[in-house]
């Protein structure tokens, strides 16, 4: 302890706390507008957690439970259509992690962790924007459309939640290396190894690392016509990291199916190409504005940063689900270009501190409020009595055809239905013919009645499948057994007659 500290009677811990508060005060003053936007997003995320669990979330918990009970899966035993089919569970570590959180604190803890990961990824991208040289005010302006692009995917608990901070960490290391080369860039490789067991978006991360390597290769060839080992390692090593998994031998086929041959775009909205709509308008705004900024003052960015922005923009047009990654890149690299349009604003430091403190306090209050909620608050869209009604209607051996929104929830809530549900949200296990068959039922296309009649119980959504419900009941194919919230449980008429006949007294 220094003489000054002793004279003031302050312990080292008290001095450290004082310094931390001073740094926080400077952050709120210098970056107040940006802090307010991120904190407001946190409030929105937390208050929307009631609807944050959907098909992907139920699959995460279900698969995590299967891993704990039976070990890593190799073949499917959960659904009828894919029974016995090879199951490459690339996301096994995400599933195990979220299931572990559920064991520790129930669905509430898992959802809060998901929110922290999504908010943390966004905050890290904003911090990278400041690290690159963008002002807080410009980062705030870019953050506004970014939030709209980022929210739809980030709002739902899924394995991808764990990938957001990893994506920004990899982008951060690559952006810093592009400006000041360092061996720290090789920290991207262990991050990719971890990511390779969490979510399939690791392919994008590996692509960014390889892109940085290609840029370095080009610089080396132009400068002295030689290939540097540093650059060659960045080009090749990421693809080895992607395969460091218990499923190493199966992963090439898995990624080929998911990215190229799955045919999900006609069945799953997230996989469909991005078209202009009110929902995607902010994405188009960011792309067009970003391209204009690149043409006007792109020299403020490195070659890697420009290519990363262009590459993720193209991927965003390829599929709706990729808009999320472009949004994070845009938040990181575009603010420094916006600063070229106008002189840096003079921040109202005292006002910034006051307003940012208020919004941050609101985020903490929202987190505390969610933490006090009963687990039923998170399950309002998935009533337990509806799941019980499905199990009762199916009996000990009946089969269930549920829309993908409810299939994994039923398998999680009613384990006795394992092996008796038609299909779930693991679309990569379905053949194209099976995807078309599922689509025929939902669209009531030719042959859909014969598909529906094969199952004892049908489970659909009250709002999204209202036309399907009317057709099933109107044509006499099924009868409504229970409506609970948005869950509609129907039993096919043929199975009803069989049950009534078998229970009728003899003679």
VODREN-947429 format. One record per residue (C-alpha): residue in one letter; x, y, z. Coordinates in steps of 0.02 Angstrom, whole numbers. Example, Ala and Ser with C-alpha at 12.3 -4.5 7.8 and 13.67 -1.06 7.14 Angstrom:
NODE aa     c1     c2     c3
NODE  a    615   -225    390
NODE  s    684    -53    357
% end
This chain:
NODE aa     c1     c2     c3
NODE  x      0      0      0
NODE  x     67    172    -44
NODE  x     92    312     84
NODE  x    -48    410      1
NODE  x   -168    263     20
NODE  x   -116    239    202
NODE  x   -140    424    238
NODE  x   -312    420    163
NODE  x   -354    262    259
NODE  x   -404    169     99
NODE  x   -373    -16     75
NODE  x   -314    -82    -94
NODE  x   -488   -155   -122
NODE  x   -568     14    -89
NODE  x   -447     97   -210
NODE  x   -488    -31   -345
NODE  x   -674     -4   -318
NODE  x   -651    184   -332
NODE  x   -556    163   -495
NODE  x   -691     48   -564
NODE  x   -825    176   -523
NODE  x   -722    312   -605
NODE  x   -704    208   -764
NODE  x   -891    172   -764
NODE  x   -926    358   -745
NODE  x   -815    399   -895
NODE  x   -901    262   -996
NODE  x  -1073    333   -958
NODE  x  -1016    509  -1003
NODE  x   -919    469  -1162
NODE  x  -1029    327  -1227
NODE  x  -1193    373  -1146
NODE  x  -1302    367  -1303
NODE  x  -1233    197  -1353
NODE  x  -1253    129  -1177
NODE  x  -1434    188  -1177
NODE  x  -1473     98  -1340
NODE  x  -1393    -66  -1284
NODE  x  -1478    -55  -1114
NODE  x  -1646    -20  -1196
NODE  x  -1620   -173  -1305
NODE  x  -1583   -273  -1146
NODE  x  -1748   -215  -1071
NODE  x  -1841   -269  -1228
NODE  x  -1752   -439  -1228
NODE  x  -1789   -472  -1046
NODE  x  -1972   -422  -1052
NODE  x  -1996   -532  -1206
NODE  x  -1922   -687  -1127
NODE  x  -2098   -750  -1097
NODE  x  -2105   -795  -1281
NODE  x  -1920   -834  -1296
NODE  x  -1935  -1022  -1295
NODE  x  -1991  -1104  -1457
NODE  x  -1956  -1262  -1556
NODE  x  -1766  -1240  -1556
NODE  x  -1766  -1209  -1369
NODE  x  -1865  -1366  -1331
NODE  x  -1750  -1467  -1443
NODE  x  -1599  -1398  -1348
NODE  x  -1668  -1459  -1183
NODE  x  -1732  -1623  -1255
NODE  x  -1568  -1667  -1337
NODE  x  -1471  -1616  -1182
NODE  x  -1576  -1736  -1078
NODE  x  -1546  -1875  -1205
NODE  x  -1358  -1847  -1195
NODE  x  -1357  -1854  -1004
NODE  x  -1463  -2012  -1001
NODE  x  -1397  -2107  -1151
NODE  x  -1234  -2025  -1206
NODE  x  -1201  -1938  -1370
NODE  x  -1331  -1993  -1498
NODE  x  -1285  -2080  -1659
NODE  x  -1456  -2133  -1724
NODE  x  -1628  -2058  -1696
NODE  x  -1755  -2143  -1583
NODE  x  -1869  -1994  -1548
NODE  x  -1978  -1980  -1704
NODE  x  -2063  -2097  -1826
NODE  x  -2007  -2025  -1992
NODE  x  -1823  -2025  -1947
NODE  x  -1817  -2177  -1832
NODE  x  -1649  -2264  -1847
NODE  x  -1579  -2128  -1960
NODE  x  -1404  -2063  -1924
NODE  x  -1409  -1913  -1807
NODE  x  -1254  -1803  -1814
NODE  x  -1283  -1697  -1661
NODE  x  -1160  -1559  -1704
NODE  x  -1234  -1444  -1571
NODE  x  -1213  -1568  -1428
NODE  x  -1113  -1451  -1314
NODE  x  -1244  -1313  -1326
NODE  x  -1379  -1438  -1283
NODE  x  -1282  -1505  -1136
NODE  x  -1246  -1328  -1074
NODE  x  -1427  -1270  -1079
NODE  x  -1488  -1432  -1002
NODE  x  -1360  -1408   -863
NODE  x  -1429  -1233   -833
NODE  x  -1604  -1306   -827
NODE  x  -1547  -1433   -698
NODE  x  -1471  -1293   -593
NODE  x  -1610  -1164   -602
NODE  x  -1748  -1223   -715
NODE  x  -1807  -1141   -875
NODE  x  -1789   -969   -794
NODE  x  -1599   -985   -776
NODE  x  -1580  -1055   -953
NODE  x  -1680   -909  -1024
NODE  x  -1584   -778   -924
NODE  x  -1419   -853   -984
NODE  x  -1483   -847  -1163
NODE  x  -1528   -663  -1142
NODE  x  -1357   -624  -1068
NODE  x  -1270   -708  -1216
NODE  x  -1374   -615  -1346
NODE  x  -1356   -446  -1260
NODE  x  -1170   -478  -1230
NODE  x  -1140   -515  -1414
NODE  x  -1222   -351  -1465
NODE  x  -1129   -252  -1332
NODE  x   -964   -329  -1386
NODE  x   -995   -278  -1568
NODE  x  -1028    -99  -1509
NODE  x   -867   -103  -1407
NODE  x   -773   -162  -1561
NODE  x   -843    -15  -1658
NODE  x   -766    102  -1528
NODE  x   -603      2  -1531
NODE  x   -590     23  -1720
NODE  x   -613    210  -1701
NODE  x   -797    246  -1724
NODE  x   -875    378  -1612
NODE  x  -1010    334  -1487
NODE  x  -1137    444  -1577
NODE  x  -1107    360  -1746
NODE  x  -1113    187  -1666
NODE  x  -1280    236  -1591
NODE  x  -1353    283  -1760
NODE  x  -1294    120  -1838
NODE  x  -1358     22  -1688
NODE  x  -1538     75  -1717
NODE  x  -1568    -25  -1879
NODE  x  -1449   -160  -1817
NODE  x  -1560   -194  -1667
NODE  x  -1709   -226  -1781
NODE  x  -1607   -347  -1887
NODE  x  -1531   -434  -1737
NODE  x  -1684   -454  -1626
NODE  x  -1789   -587  -1719
NODE  x  -1654   -720  -1706
NODE  x  -1579   -661  -1542
NODE  x  -1747   -660  -1452
NODE  x  -1766   -850  -1458
NODE  x  -1666   -971  -1351
NODE  x  -1568  -1089  -1463
NODE  x  -1390  -1158  -1484
NODE  x  -1351  -1003  -1586
NODE  x  -1362   -900  -1426
NODE  x  -1192   -966  -1375
NODE  x  -1118   -919  -1544
NODE  x  -1150   -731  -1536
NODE  x  -1007   -687  -1417
NODE  x   -892   -810  -1506
NODE  x   -929   -730  -1674
NODE  x   -887   -556  -1608
NODE  x   -731   -621  -1519
NODE  x   -666   -696  -1681
NODE  x   -710   -538  -1779
NODE  x   -623   -432  -1646
NODE  x   -461   -532  -1656
NODE  x   -461   -527  -1846
NODE  x   -500   -340  -1856
NODE  x   -361   -299  -1732
NODE  x   -239   -411  -1825
NODE  x   -282   -327  -1990
NODE  x   -232   -159  -1914
NODE  x    -84   -218  -1810
NODE  x    -27   -397  -1847
NODE  x      2   -503  -1693
NODE  x     13   -685  -1646
NODE  x   -143   -656  -1541
NODE  x   -243   -687  -1698
NODE  x   -212   -874  -1674
NODE  x   -325   -866  -1522
NODE  x   -463   -880  -1652
NODE  x   -420  -1063  -1675
NODE  x   -467  -1127  -1500
NODE  x   -622  -1018  -1510
NODE  x   -669  -1108  -1671
NODE  x   -641  -1277  -1589
NODE  x   -762  -1230  -1450
NODE  x   -884  -1156  -1576
NODE  x   -877  -1314  -1683
NODE  x   -966  -1408  -1543
NODE  x  -1094  -1273  -1508
NODE  x  -1173  -1218  -1671
NODE  x  -1157  -1242  -1859
NODE  x  -1122  -1057  -1886
NODE  x   -941  -1103  -1848
NODE  x   -928  -1121  -2038
NODE  x   -950   -933  -2050
NODE  x   -819   -904  -1915
NODE  x   -696  -1017  -2004
NODE  x   -734   -926  -2166
NODE  x   -691   -758  -2088
NODE  x   -526   -824  -2020
NODE  x   -483   -898  -2190
NODE  x   -533   -734  -2273
NODE  x   -410   -642  -2161
NODE  x   -278   -768  -2213
NODE  x   -314   -742  -2397
NODE  x   -297   -553  -2374
NODE  x   -128   -581  -2290
NODE  x    -75   -698  -2429
NODE  x   -118   -566  -2557
NODE  x    -19   -434  -2465
NODE  x    131   -550  -2453
NODE  x    128   -593  -2637
NODE  x    115   -411  -2687
NODE  x    251   -354  -2568
NODE  x    387   -485  -2594
NODE  x    307   -625  -2697
NODE  x    313   -752  -2557
NODE  x    183   -847  -2456
NODE  x    199   -817  -2269
NODE  x    171   -957  -2144
NODE  x     61   -844  -2038
NODE  x    -59   -815  -2182
NODE  x    -57   -996  -2240
NODE  x   -100  -1055  -2064
NODE  x   -249   -937  -2057
NODE  x   -312  -1004  -2223
NODE  x   -298  -1190  -2181
NODE  x   -308  -1212  -1993
NODE  x   -488  -1151  -1970
NODE  x   -557  -1296  -2072
NODE  x   -465  -1420  -1963
NODE  x   -537  -1336  -1808
NODE  x   -713  -1356  -1877
NODE  x   -690  -1545  -1875
NODE  x   -627  -1558  -1695
NODE  x   -783  -1643  -1630
NODE  x   -845  -1816  -1576
NODE  x   -933  -1816  -1745
NODE  x   -779  -1770  -1846
NODE  x   -804  -1901  -1982
NODE  x   -989  -1861  -2005
NODE  x   -975  -1671  -2004
NODE  x   -929  -1644  -2189
NODE  x  -1088  -1732  -2241
NODE  x  -1187  -1640  -2107
NODE  x  -1129  -1468  -2165
NODE  x  -1159  -1515  -2346
NODE  x  -1338  -1565  -2304
NODE  x  -1375  -1412  -2197
NODE  x  -1297  -1280  -2310
NODE  x  -1324  -1349  -2486
NODE  x  -1437  -1500  -2503
NODE  x  -1563  -1485  -2362
NODE  x  -1700  -1400  -2461
NODE  x  -1760  -1309  -2304
NODE  x  -1792  -1143  -2393
NODE  x  -1964  -1197  -2455
NODE  x  -2017  -1259  -2283
NODE  x  -1929  -1151  -2153
NODE  x  -1944   -962  -2167
NODE  x  -1774   -931  -2088
NODE  x  -1688  -1027  -2227
NODE  x  -1779   -937  -2367
NODE  x  -1691   -802  -2470
NODE  x  -1715   -627  -2401
NODE  x  -1840   -520  -2495
NODE  x  -1889   -340  -2463
NODE  x  -2027   -321  -2334
NODE  x  -2064   -208  -2186
NODE  x  -1972   -333  -2075
NODE  x  -1815   -341  -2184
NODE  x  -1813   -156  -2234
NODE  x  -1681   -113  -2100
NODE  x  -1567   -246  -2175
NODE  x  -1584   -170  -2348
NODE  x  -1553      2  -2273
NODE  x  -1393    -56  -2189
NODE  x  -1331   -143  -2346
NODE  x  -1366      3  -2462
NODE  x  -1302    130  -2338
NODE  x  -1149     24  -2302
NODE  x  -1106      7  -2487
NODE  x  -1123    195  -2509
NODE  x  -1011    227  -2360
NODE  x   -883    103  -2426
NODE  x   -880    193  -2593
NODE  x   -865    363  -2512
NODE  x   -739    332  -2373
NODE  x   -699    148  -2370
NODE  x   -515    183  -2346
NODE  x   -547    203  -2159
NODE  x   -575     15  -2153
NODE  x   -449   -122  -2185
NODE  x   -467   -237  -2335
NODE  x   -523   -377  -2219
NODE  x   -659   -271  -2138
NODE  x   -727   -218  -2307
NODE  x   -730   -397  -2371
NODE  x   -810   -461  -2210
NODE  x   -950   -332  -2229
NODE  x   -978   -379  -2411
NODE  x   -973   -567  -2378
NODE  x  -1097   -563  -2234
NODE  x  -1211   -448  -2335
NODE  x  -1216   -578  -2475
NODE  x  -1253   -714  -2348
NODE  x  -1393   -606  -2279
NODE  x  -1476   -604  -2450
NODE  x  -1453   -792  -2464
NODE  x  -1555   -831  -2308
NODE  x  -1651   -733  -2177
NODE  x  -1558   -820  -2036
NODE  x  -1393   -744  -2094
NODE  x  -1451   -564  -2069
NODE  x  -1401   -580  -1886
NODE  x  -1217   -601  -1927
NODE  x  -1216   -457  -2050
NODE  x  -1297   -346  -1918
NODE  x  -1154   -380  -1796
NODE  x  -1022   -344  -1928
NODE  x  -1111   -185  -1981
NODE  x  -1119   -122  -1802
NODE  x   -932   -153  -1783
NODE  x   -865    -76  -1943
NODE  x   -987     55  -2009
NODE  x   -979    187  -1870
NODE  x   -802    239  -1915
NODE  x   -864    276  -2092
NODE  x  -1012    376  -2029
NODE  x   -889    488  -1937
NODE  x   -823    543  -2107
NODE  x   -992    623  -2146
NODE  x   -992    749  -2006
NODE  x   -878    818  -1870
NODE  x   -878    726  -1705
NODE  x  -1020    781  -1591
NODE  x   -983    860  -1423
NODE  x  -1058    741  -1297
NODE  x  -1167    816  -1158
NODE  x  -1070    721  -1027
NODE  x  -1178    758   -876
NODE  x  -1341    723   -968
NODE  x  -1267    564  -1042
NODE  x  -1219    501   -870
NODE  x  -1391    537   -798
NODE  x  -1492    461   -940
NODE  x  -1379    310   -962
NODE  x  -1389    275   -775
NODE  x  -1578    280   -781
NODE  x  -1589    159   -929
NODE  x  -1459     43   -853
NODE  x  -1558     43   -692
NODE  x  -1712     -2   -794
NODE  x  -1619   -150   -869
NODE  x  -1568   -210   -695
NODE  x  -1748   -192   -634
NODE  x  -1809   -292   -786
NODE  x  -1681   -429   -750
NODE  x  -1734   -434   -567
NODE  x  -1918   -440   -616
NODE  x  -1889   -587   -734
NODE  x  -1787   -676   -601
NODE  x  -1936   -670   -483
NODE  x  -2059   -741   -609
NODE  x  -2132   -913   -583
NODE  x  -2087  -1044   -713
NODE  x  -2267  -1039   -774
NODE  x  -2233   -865   -843
NODE  x  -2114   -940   -971
NODE  x  -2237  -1079  -1017
NODE  x  -2395   -981  -1055
NODE  x  -2386  -1031  -1239
NODE  x  -2355  -1213  -1193
NODE  x  -2490  -1265  -1068
NODE  x  -2450  -1425   -975
NODE  x  -2631  -1482   -980
NODE  x  -2627  -1479  -1171
NODE  x  -2475  -1595  -1171
NODE  x  -2566  -1710  -1049
NODE  x  -2718  -1710  -1165
NODE  x  -2608  -1764  -1311
NODE  x  -2535  -1908  -1209
NODE  x  -2708  -1962  -1149
NODE  x  -2782  -1955  -1325
NODE  x  -2637  -2053  -1397
NODE  x  -2647  -2188  -1263
NODE  x  -2506  -2312  -1239
NODE  x  -2473  -2341  -1424
NODE  x  -2555  -2203  -1526
NODE  x  -2453  -2092  -1641
NODE  x  -2445  -1902  -1649
NODE  x  -2427  -1782  -1795
NODE  x  -2380  -1612  -1725
NODE  x  -2322  -1455  -1813
NODE  x  -2138  -1423  -1784
NODE  x  -2181  -1285  -1659
NODE  x  -2247  -1414  -1536
NODE  x  -2162  -1579  -1576
NODE  x  -2006  -1557  -1470
NODE  x  -2106  -1478  -1328
NODE  x  -2215  -1634  -1323
NODE  x  -2064  -1749  -1324
NODE  x  -1985  -1647  -1183
NODE  x  -2143  -1633  -1077
NODE  x  -2210  -1809  -1108
NODE  x  -2061  -1928  -1126
NODE  x  -2181  -2074  -1152
NODE  x  -2215  -2006  -1327
NODE  x  -2036  -2040  -1384
NODE  x  -2038  -2139  -1545
NODE  x  -2221  -2099  -1577
NODE  x  -2211  -1919  -1642
NODE  x  -2204  -1902  -1832
NODE  x  -2062  -1776  -1847
NODE  x  -1985  -1629  -1754
NODE  x  -1878  -1476  -1791
NODE  x  -1722  -1575  -1841
NODE  x  -1758  -1545  -2024
NODE  x  -1584  -1601  -2075
NODE  x  -1638  -1780  -2034
NODE  x  -1786  -1774  -2152
NODE  x  -1776  -1820  -2335
NODE  x  -1841  -1697  -2463
NODE  x  -1992  -1810  -2490
NODE  x  -2031  -1803  -2305
NODE  x  -2013  -1614  -2302
NODE  x  -2136  -1604  -2446
NODE  x  -2255  -1722  -2355
NODE  x  -2254  -1611  -2199
NODE  x  -2280  -1459  -2308
NODE  x  -2430  -1541  -2394
NODE  x  -2519  -1560  -2228
NODE  x  -2489  -1380  -2174
NODE  x  -2537  -1312  -2345
NODE  x  -2681  -1437  -2366
NODE  x  -2609  -1487  -2535
NODE  x  -2651  -1644  -2632
NODE  x  -2642  -1801  -2526
NODE  x  -2636  -1712  -2358
NODE  x  -2792  -1800  -2293
NODE  x  -2713  -1972  -2311
NODE  x  -2560  -1912  -2215
NODE  x  -2665  -1843  -2073
NODE  x  -2771  -2000  -2057
NODE  x  -2618  -2107  -2020
NODE  x  -2599  -2031  -1848
NODE  x  -2703  -2048  -1691
NODE  x  -2679  -1869  -1630
NODE  x  -2647  -1706  -1722
NODE  x  -2575  -1553  -1635
NODE  x  -2583  -1385  -1722
NODE  x  -2580  -1198  -1682
NODE  x  -2744  -1107  -1652
NODE  x  -2694   -952  -1751
NODE  x  -2564  -1009  -1878
NODE  x  -2660  -1167  -1927
NODE  x  -2840  -1106  -1914
NODE  x  -2878  -1152  -2095
NODE  x  -2804  -1325  -2068
NODE  x  -2913  -1349  -1914
NODE  x  -3070  -1298  -2010
NODE  x  -3030  -1421  -2149
NODE  x  -2994  -1565  -2031
NODE  x  -3156  -1540  -1936
NODE  x  -3261  -1491  -2087
NODE  x  -3211  -1645  -2187
NODE  x  -3241  -1759  -2039
NODE  x  -3059  -1812  -2029
NODE  x  -3034  -1763  -1847
NODE  x  -3125  -1698  -1695
NODE  x  -3060  -1567  -1574
NODE  x  -3014  -1644  -1407
NODE  x  -2945  -1492  -1318
NODE  x  -2901  -1310  -1351
NODE  x  -2783  -1235  -1223
NODE  x  -2706  -1067  -1264
NODE  x  -2645  -1081  -1443
NODE  x  -2628  -1270  -1438
NODE  x  -2765  -1367  -1527
NODE  x  -2771  -1555  -1497
NODE  x  -2873  -1661  -1619
NODE  x  -2904  -1847  -1632
NODE  x  -2935  -1925  -1802
NODE  x  -3110  -1994  -1825
NODE  x  -3055  -2166  -1882
NODE  x  -2958  -2191  -1721
NODE  x  -3108  -2127  -1621
NODE  x  -3220  -2260  -1699
NODE  x  -3094  -2397  -1667
NODE  x  -3084  -2348  -1484
NODE  x  -3273  -2339  -1465
NODE  x  -3298  -2510  -1547
NODE  x  -3166  -2594  -1441
NODE  x  -3242  -2522  -1281
NODE  x  -3425  -2567  -1326
NODE  x  -3504  -2713  -1228
NODE  x  -3516  -2879  -1318
NODE  x  -3682  -2924  -1401
% end
